[in-house]
Amino acid sequence: MTQLRRDSFRSSAMLFFSLLLILAFTGSAFANSREKPQPPTPDSSNYETWLTREVRHELVMLPFYSVFDNLQYQAEGTKVTLLGQVSRPVLKGDAEAAVKHIEGVEAVDNQIEVLPTSFGDDRIRRAEYRAIYSFPNLRMYSLRSVPPIHIIVNSGHVTLEGSVATEADKDAAGIRANAIPDVFSVVNNLRVDKGQ
């Protein structure tokens, strides 16, 4: 009786491991069949559109990218120009490295400005963030993974970059930004994007 149980156990174990191998093989074959589609070639008409989408994706995924940074870019053929301002020096290098790894990119011109470190600017950043994103009409923007209103502070001067859904939201953000003490000036560059 015990020999029969051992044989039955061995058969079950072999069947179990065989099923695991089959599942592992079919799983990897399925994963390989769903690989990322190949990008268009640089000489095709839709390459710049594809490249612009890829650059945006890479920049938004950077771990230290926040509402206190403004990353912009231009794609021309296989060259990408990075523009904007960052509050942490490491982000400038991270942005360039991320874009260089995109297939087809041959050159990256990194013109990102690293903002000077300042306790006063850091205090203004925090105050601006609270003033803008705690306002009831603007609170919905803080719920996004990358909030669309970017607050750039450079030596006490504030610039709002990004996009909002309505002209009223743009005006509200500008008014809230102007209410912070020790701010020398506020430039409201927010775009109104009806599709927000």
PEBELCOR-V241583 format. One record per residue. RES is the residue in one letter. OMEGA is omega in degrees with one decimal (* if undefined). BURIAL is I if it has 16 or more other ideal C-beta (glycine too) atoms within 10 Angstrom, else O. Layout:
# PEBELCOR-V241583
res	omega	burial
RES	OMEGA	BURIAL
RES	OMEGA	BURIAL
This chain:
# PEBELCOR-V241583
res	omega	burial
M	-179.8	O
T	177.8	O
Q	178.9	O
L	178.3	O
R	179.1	O
R	179.5	O
D	178.5	O
S	178.2	O
F	178.4	O
R	179.9	O
S	178.8	O
S	-180.0	O
A	179.4	O
M	178.5	O
L	179.5	O
F	-179.3	O
F	175.6	O
S	177.9	O
L	177.6	O
L	178.5	O
L	179.8	O
I	179.1	O
L	179.6	O
A	-179.5	O
F	-178.6	O
T	177.1	O
G	179.5	O
S	177.2	O
A	177.8	O
F	179.1	O
A	179.2	O
N	180.0	O
S	-179.3	O
R	179.8	O
E	179.5	O
K	-179.8	O
P	-179.5	O
Q	178.5	O
P	176.1	O
P	178.6	O
T	-177.0	O
P	-179.4	O
D	179.4	O
S	-173.4	O
S	-177.1	O
N	-178.4	O
Y	-177.5	I
E	176.7	I
T	178.4	O
W	-178.2	I
L	178.5	I
T	178.7	O
R	-179.8	O
E	179.9	I
V	178.9	I
R	-179.7	O
H	-179.1	O
E	-178.3	I
L	-180.0	I
V	-178.0	O
M	-179.4	O
L	-173.0	I
P	-176.9	O
F	179.6	O
Y	-176.1	I
S	179.2	I
V	179.5	I
F	178.3	I
D	178.7	I
N	179.3	I
L	176.5	I
Q	-176.2	O
Y	173.6	I
Q	177.8	O
A	175.6	I
E	-176.9	O
G	179.5	O
T	179.4	O
K	177.4	O
V	175.3	I
T	178.6	I
L	-177.0	I
L	174.9	O
G	-177.1	I
Q	176.5	I
V	-178.9	I
S	178.4	I
R	-178.1	O
P	-177.7	O
V	-176.9	O
L	178.5	I
K	179.0	I
G	179.2	O
D	180.0	I
A	179.8	I
E	-179.1	O
A	-179.1	O
A	-177.6	I
V	179.8	I
K	-177.4	O
H	178.2	O
I	-177.5	I
E	177.7	O
G	179.9	O
V	-178.8	I
E	-178.7	O
A	175.7	O
V	176.6	I
D	-173.8	O
N	179.4	O
Q	-179.7	O
I	178.9	I
E	174.5	O
V	-178.0	O
L	180.0	I
P	178.2	O
T	-176.3	O
S	176.6	O
F	178.5	O
G	178.1	O
D	178.2	I
D	177.8	O
R	178.6	O
I	178.7	I
R	-179.5	I
R	-179.3	O
A	178.6	I
E	-179.9	I
Y	179.7	I
R	-177.5	O
A	-176.3	I
I	-171.6	I
Y	174.7	I
S	178.7	O
F	-173.3	I
P	-178.4	O
N	-177.0	O
L	-175.9	I
R	-178.3	O
M	-179.6	O
Y	-179.1	I
S	-177.2	O
L	-179.1	O
R	-179.8	O
S	171.9	O
V	-178.9	O
P	-170.8	I
P	178.4	I
I	-179.0	I
H	-175.1	I
I	-178.2	I
I	-178.6	I
V	-179.6	I
N	178.7	I
S	177.2	O
G	177.9	O
H	-174.8	O
V	172.8	I
T	175.0	I
L	179.8	I
E	177.2	I
G	-176.9	I
S	176.6	I
V	-173.8	I
A	-174.6	O
T	175.6	O
E	178.2	O
A	178.0	O
D	177.1	I
K	-179.8	I
D	-179.8	O
A	179.0	I
A	178.8	I
G	178.9	I
I	179.5	O
R	-179.4	I
A	-179.8	I
N	-175.7	O
A	-175.9	O
I	178.6	I
P	176.1	O
D	175.3	O
V	-177.8	I
F	-179.7	O
S	176.5	O
V	174.5	I
V	-177.5	O
N	178.8	O
N	-179.1	O
L	175.8	I
R	174.9	O
V	-177.9	O
D	-175.3	O
K	-177.4	O
G	-177.4	O
Q	*	O
